[in-house]
Amino acid sequence: MKVKLVVAHPRQNSLTFAVMNRFIDGMKENHHEIDILDLYHDGFDPLYSLEDERDWQNPNKQHAPVIRKELDRVLAADAIVLGGTICLPCSKPIWIKYGTWVC
């Protein structure tokens, strides 16, 4: 299985990265492929611009190359795992796997 792992934490020596590394070890032991997107390291821009919104319903919309690259990575995955500190009532690292919250 090909897994897209999205992680968000500014420090690589954090609990988030420790959990992520253990997750990766387990996935590799079971012969799964991991594609990691580190939102901090890769310079992810969370702002949603007017240009992003333009023609959003057009299935033939031509996205910027950086957007197209990430869309292709997401579409290639069999599963998506999100890991990082997420702003919710419990402000500790939360891991989401297949729609399941793990606090």
Secondary structure as UniProt FT lines:
FT   STRAND          2..8
FT   TURN            12..13
FT   HELIX           15..29
FT   TURN            30..31
FT   STRAND          33..38
FT   TURN            39..43
FT   HELIX           50..53
FT   TURN            54..57
FT   TURN            59..60
FT   HELIX           65..76
FT   STRAND          79..85
FT   STRAND          93..97
FT   TURN            98..99
FT   STRAND          100..102
//
